[in-house]
Amino acid sequence: MEIEIHGLKYKILRNVKDALNIEELTEKFTDYFYDFDYVLGDYAYGKLRLKGFNDSDNKNFKDYNDIQRLDEYLETYCAYGCRYFVISKVKDLK
């Protein structure tokens, strides 16, 4: 399934425990996240937290936001069994 946020299209990759609330995500989503290939949203103490990740070929790639480390991030920085979602930017085929 695809969603649109601020004119950008994203594909829903994971939606654990039905965490994705598009209205809440749209309110929290800022231009800071536009350059990320993926965005993780998790809930801590009832509040949505967002974190950006990239593929290794992204010009803004850094080791700490490597999408290959997503599961490690979930285990280390997110509450055990938390609700979370992951969306990926739909890239233009131009």
Z-matrix of the N, CA and C atoms (Angstrom, degrees):
N
C 1 1.443
C 2 1.523 1 109.56
N 3 1.313 2 117.31 1 141.38
C 4 1.457 3 122.16 2 177.66
C 5 1.524 4 110.50 3 -110.54
N 6 1.331 5 114.26 4 149.09
C 7 1.459 6 121.17 5 175.78
C 8 1.522 7 107.75 6 -130.52
N 9 1.320 8 117.06 7 162.61
C 10 1.461 9 121.20 8 177.10
C 11 1.517 10 109.08 9 -122.39
N 12 1.341 11 114.59 10 131.95
C 13 1.460 12 121.25 11 178.70
C 14 1.524 13 107.24 12 -130.63
N 15 1.311 14 117.02 13 119.69
C 16 1.467 15 122.72 14 179.43
C 17 1.529 16 111.71 15 50.62
N 18 1.309 17 117.39 16 39.48
C 19 1.459 18 121.69 17 177.29
C 20 1.517 19 115.42 18 83.54
N 21 1.324 20 118.17 19 -0.99
C 22 1.469 21 122.44 20 178.19
C 23 1.519 22 109.23 21 -104.84
N 24 1.324 23 116.31 22 140.68
C 25 1.459 24 120.89 23 179.95
C 26 1.522 25 110.93 24 -96.20
N 27 1.336 26 114.88 25 138.20
C 28 1.455 27 122.38 26 179.20
C 29 1.523 28 110.04 27 -132.97
N 30 1.313 29 114.49 28 147.83
C 31 1.457 30 121.79 29 175.58
C 32 1.528 31 107.69 30 -103.51
N 33 1.318 32 116.77 31 136.71
C 34 1.462 33 120.86 32 178.42
C 35 1.530 34 107.94 33 -82.87
N 36 1.334 35 116.80 34 117.31
C 37 1.457 36 121.79 35 179.84
C 38 1.528 37 112.17 36 -93.89
N 39 1.315 38 115.67 37 -40.82
C 40 1.469 39 121.68 38 178.97
C 41 1.526 40 108.03 39 -139.56
N 42 1.311 41 115.68 40 144.35
C 43 1.462 42 121.63 41 175.22
C 44 1.529 43 107.06 42 -145.40
N 45 1.314 44 115.18 43 74.41
C 46 1.460 45 122.68 44 -173.63
C 47 1.530 46 110.31 45 -75.94
N 48 1.306 47 115.01 46 125.96
C 49 1.467 48 122.99 47 -179.27
C 50 1.527 49 111.73 48 60.25
N 51 1.329 50 115.66 49 34.40
C 52 1.464 51 122.58 50 177.52
C 53 1.532 52 111.53 51 52.12
N 54 1.330 53 115.49 52 46.95
C 55 1.464 54 121.67 53 -174.03
C 56 1.526 55 114.43 54 -75.63
N 57 1.319 56 117.91 55 -26.97
C 58 1.458 57 120.60 56 -172.23
C 59 1.525 58 112.54 57 -72.10
N 60 1.321 59 114.83 58 117.05
C 61 1.459 60 122.92 59 173.53
C 62 1.528 61 104.95 60 -119.10
N 63 1.333 62 116.23 61 103.28
C 64 1.458 63 120.86 62 -172.46
C 65 1.525 64 112.07 63 -60.36
N 66 1.311 65 117.66 64 -38.95
C 67 1.472 66 120.56 65 179.63
C 68 1.529 67 111.05 66 -62.86
N 69 1.323 68 116.59 67 -46.02
C 70 1.469 69 120.57 68 179.34
C 71 1.531 70 111.05 69 -66.04
N 72 1.329 71 116.41 70 -40.75
C 73 1.460 72 120.56 71 177.97
C 74 1.525 73 110.65 72 -61.96
N 75 1.302 74 118.04 73 -44.76
C 76 1.463 75 122.30 74 -179.28
C 77 1.534 76 111.12 75 -61.00
N 78 1.318 77 117.25 76 -38.80
C 79 1.469 78 121.12 77 178.45
C 80 1.527 79 111.68 78 -66.23
N 81 1.321 80 116.71 79 -38.18
C 82 1.469 81 122.09 80 -175.31
C 83 1.538 82 112.66 81 -84.85
N 84 1.318 83 116.31 82 -24.00
C 85 1.463 84 123.07 83 -173.86
C 86 1.527 85 109.97 84 -74.02
N 87 1.334 86 117.13 85 122.24
C 88 1.461 87 121.95 86 179.27
C 89 1.527 88 109.68 87 -117.21
N 90 1.327 89 116.13 88 174.36
C 91 1.462 90 120.13 89 179.45
C 92 1.532 91 112.25 90 -63.28
N 93 1.301 92 119.05 91 -15.65
C 94 1.462 93 122.78 92 175.27
C 95 1.530 94 110.65 93 -55.34
N 96 1.311 95 117.39 94 -34.72
C 97 1.463 96 121.91 95 -175.03
C 98 1.529 97 113.74 96 -87.42
N 99 1.315 98 118.57 97 -5.24
C 100 1.464 99 121.77 98 -176.33
C 101 1.531 100 113.05 99 -60.35
N 102 1.321 101 118.73 100 -34.45
C 103 1.465 102 121.96 101 -176.44
C 104 1.520 103 114.30 102 -84.98
N 105 1.323 104 117.83 103 -5.82
C 106 1.463 105 120.25 104 -179.71
C 107 1.523 106 110.39 105 -85.46
N 108 1.332 107 115.79 106 143.97
C 109 1.471 108 121.71 107 177.20
C 110 1.528 109 111.15 108 -76.64
N 111 1.320 110 116.85 109 -29.09
C 112 1.463 111 123.06 110 -177.64
C 113 1.518 112 109.72 111 -136.60
N 114 1.314 113 115.98 112 150.20
C 115 1.463 114 120.84 113 173.82
C 116 1.528 115 107.88 114 -132.38
N 117 1.321 116 114.52 115 128.66
C 118 1.460 117 122.68 116 175.38
C 119 1.518 118 107.48 117 -100.26
N 120 1.309 119 116.58 118 133.39
C 121 1.455 120 121.64 119 172.83
C 122 1.518 121 108.28 120 -121.01
N 123 1.321 122 117.14 121 124.48
C 124 1.465 123 120.37 122 177.13
C 125 1.516 124 109.16 123 -131.96
N 126 1.306 125 114.87 124 159.65
C 127 1.462 126 120.70 125 -178.30
C 128 1.517 127 110.66 126 -109.29
N 129 1.329 128 115.13 127 125.96
C 130 1.454 129 122.69 128 175.86
C 131 1.523 130 106.71 129 -128.26
N 132 1.306 131 116.09 130 124.06
C 133 1.475 132 121.80 131 -179.30
C 134 1.530 133 111.07 132 54.12
N 135 1.339 134 115.84 133 37.16
C 136 1.456 135 121.38 134 176.33
C 137 1.517 136 115.30 135 78.85
N 138 1.334 137 117.52 136 4.05
C 139 1.461 138 121.14 137 -178.93
C 140 1.521 139 110.75 138 -113.68
N 141 1.325 140 115.39 139 141.03
C 142 1.455 141 121.75 140 178.33
C 143 1.519 142 110.53 141 -77.12
N 144 1.336 143 114.96 142 128.77
C 145 1.466 144 121.58 143 174.51
C 146 1.532 145 106.96 144 -116.72
N 147 1.330 146 116.55 145 140.90
C 148 1.463 147 121.03 146 179.23
C 149 1.520 148 110.50 147 -117.97
N 150 1.332 149 115.65 148 145.59
C 151 1.468 150 122.33 149 178.10
C 152 1.519 151 107.83 150 -143.70
N 153 1.332 152 117.28 151 132.29
C 154 1.452 153 122.18 152 179.75
C 155 1.513 154 112.47 153 -93.88
N 156 1.334 155 115.49 154 147.00
C 157 1.460 156 123.04 155 177.30
C 158 1.524 157 108.63 156 -135.24
N 159 1.340 158 116.10 157 156.72
C 160 1.465 159 121.28 158 179.94
C 161 1.520 160 111.76 159 -133.45
N 162 1.335 161 114.37 160 157.07
C 163 1.455 162 121.47 161 167.60
C 164 1.526 163 107.63 162 -75.63
N 165 1.322 164 116.76 163 159.43
C 166 1.462 165 120.52 164 -177.05
C 167 1.533 166 113.33 165 -66.32
N 168 1.331 167 118.36 166 -18.83
C 169 1.467 168 120.06 167 179.22
C 170 1.532 169 113.35 168 -89.62
N 171 1.316 170 118.20 169 1.34
C 172 1.467 171 122.19 170 177.75
C 173 1.528 172 108.68 171 -75.30
N 174 1.338 173 116.79 172 135.57
C 175 1.478 174 120.50 173 -178.59
C 176 1.522 175 112.41 174 -61.61
N 177 1.334 176 117.72 175 -22.15
C 178 1.463 177 122.07 176 179.99
C 179 1.525 178 112.87 177 -96.98
N 180 1.318 179 116.71 178 13.70
C 181 1.465 180 121.54 179 -177.19
C 182 1.525 181 111.41 180 -62.04
N 183 1.309 182 114.26 181 133.55
C 184 1.465 183 122.84 182 171.66
C 185 1.527 184 106.42 183 -134.63
N 186 1.304 185 116.74 184 151.94
C 187 1.462 186 120.93 185 -177.84
C 188 1.528 187 111.82 186 -56.39
N 189 1.328 188 117.14 187 -38.58
C 190 1.463 189 120.54 188 -176.43
C 191 1.530 190 113.72 189 -72.84
N 192 1.344 191 117.76 190 -12.64
C 193 1.464 192 118.60 191 176.27
C 194 1.534 193 112.00 192 -119.34
N 195 1.326 194 115.81 193 28.47
C 196 1.462 195 123.17 194 177.54
C 197 1.533 196 109.25 195 -71.61
N 198 1.312 197 117.46 196 122.87
C 199 1.469 198 121.14 197 -178.90
C 200 1.528 199 111.24 198 -60.60
N 201 1.313 200 117.81 199 -24.34
C 202 1.466 201 120.84 200 177.67
C 203 1.538 202 111.53 201 -66.08
N 204 1.322 203 117.00 202 -15.12
C 205 1.466 204 121.98 203 -179.63
C 206 1.531 205 112.58 204 -102.63
N 207 1.330 206 116.65 205 13.30
C 208 1.464 207 121.00 206 -177.65
C 209 1.524 208 112.00 207 -57.03
N 210 1.322 209 117.80 208 -50.43
C 211 1.465 210 119.99 209 -177.91
C 212 1.526 211 111.53 210 -63.48
N 213 1.320 212 117.19 211 -36.01
C 214 1.470 213 121.38 212 175.84
C 215 1.533 214 110.02 213 -62.70
N 216 1.343 215 116.45 214 -42.42
C 217 1.460 216 120.95 215 178.43
C 218 1.525 217 110.47 216 -62.41
N 219 1.334 218 116.51 217 -45.00
C 220 1.464 219 120.59 218 179.44
C 221 1.530 220 111.13 219 -58.58
N 222 1.319 221 117.04 220 -43.32
C 223 1.468 222 121.25 221 -179.10
C 224 1.525 223 112.27 222 -69.32
N 225 1.322 224 116.73 223 -35.28
C 226 1.465 225 120.98 224 -173.69
C 227 1.527 226 113.69 225 -88.10
N 228 1.329 227 117.01 226 -40.96
C 229 1.460 228 120.26 227 -169.65
C 230 1.525 229 115.30 228 -111.89
N 231 1.323 230 117.38 229 -5.39
C 232 1.459 231 120.46 230 -179.19
C 233 1.525 232 109.86 231 -114.00
N 234 1.307 233 116.23 232 151.29
C 235 1.464 234 120.98 233 179.39
C 236 1.531 235 109.64 234 -65.12
N 237 1.315 236 115.46 235 141.65
C 238 1.462 237 120.80 236 179.98
C 239 1.528 238 109.93 237 -58.00
N 240 1.326 239 115.69 238 127.85
C 241 1.455 240 120.62 239 176.91
C 242 1.518 241 114.56 240 74.36
N 243 1.327 242 117.18 241 16.75
C 244 1.468 243 119.62 242 -177.05
C 245 1.527 244 111.24 243 -69.58
N 246 1.316 245 114.18 244 160.68
C 247 1.461 246 121.04 245 171.93
C 248 1.525 247 107.00 246 -77.58
N 249 1.339 248 116.50 247 135.68
C 250 1.452 249 119.43 248 176.98
C 251 1.519 250 110.94 249 -156.76
N 252 1.326 251 114.94 250 164.24
C 253 1.462 252 121.26 251 175.00
C 254 1.520 253 108.69 252 -141.98
N 255 1.328 254 115.18 253 158.85
C 256 1.453 255 122.44 254 175.77
C 257 1.524 256 107.04 255 -133.36
N 258 1.328 257 115.58 256 129.41
C 259 1.458 258 120.74 257 175.70
C 260 1.532 259 108.67 258 -121.46
N 261 1.322 260 116.66 259 150.80
C 262 1.464 261 121.01 260 177.92
C 263 1.515 262 109.33 261 -123.72
N 264 1.320 263 115.33 262 141.29
C 265 1.456 264 121.42 263 -179.89
C 266 1.524 265 109.15 264 -67.86
N 267 1.324 266 116.35 265 133.35
C 268 1.459 267 121.33 266 175.00
C 269 1.527 268 106.19 267 -83.14
N 270 1.324 269 115.50 268 117.64
C 271 1.467 270 120.53 269 -175.55
C 272 1.521 271 110.69 270 -87.41
N 273 1.327 272 114.81 271 140.68
C 274 1.464 273 120.86 272 175.85
C 275 1.514 274 109.85 273 -64.64
N 276 1.314 275 116.97 274 143.79
C 277 1.462 276 121.07 275 178.54
C 278 1.524 277 111.42 276 -99.13
N 279 1.307 278 117.23 277 30.19
C 280 1.471 279 122.18 278 -178.89
C 281 1.496 280 111.08 279 -73.75
